[in-house]
Amino acid sequence: MKPKIPVYITLFVLLVVCLSSCVPEGHTVRQYGFLSGFVHGLVFVFALIGKLFGGDYGLYAVNNTGFFYWLGFIIGLGMIAGGGAASRR
């Protein structure tokens, strides 16, 4: 079977982004908006696992823009959790 190089490259880039997006809590200065909320929703599971093993990772950006950060966070979290497709029988 022929290896699928683009798939492996995509998975590698996704893994690097997910692992490097977990910032220690309280180390941010700027306000986070929709896109940052989306990324934080995607990496929430990895940050939660790190937090459970004693890491100093923030699960949610405290310094955010409000509704749009929250909306991006929920959409990102829904995508990583399977969204509506996870509820099918």
C-alpha positions, 0 to 999 in steps of 0.5 A: 500500500502506498503511504499517503504523505499529505495525510501524514504531513497534515497530522504532524502539523496538527499535532505540533499546533495542538501541543504548542498551543497550551500556554501556561495560565496567566502568561498572556497580555493581549485580548483573545477573540474568535479565532483564538477561542476556536483554537483553544476549543480545539486544544482543550482536550490536550490542555485538560490532560496536561492539567490532570497530570499536574501541568500549569496549563490554562483551560480558558483564556481569562483575558478574552473579548467575551461573546465571540471568544466564547462562540469560537471556543464552543465551536472548536470544542464541538469539532474536537468532540464530534459535534452532532455526528457523535449523537448518531446511533 
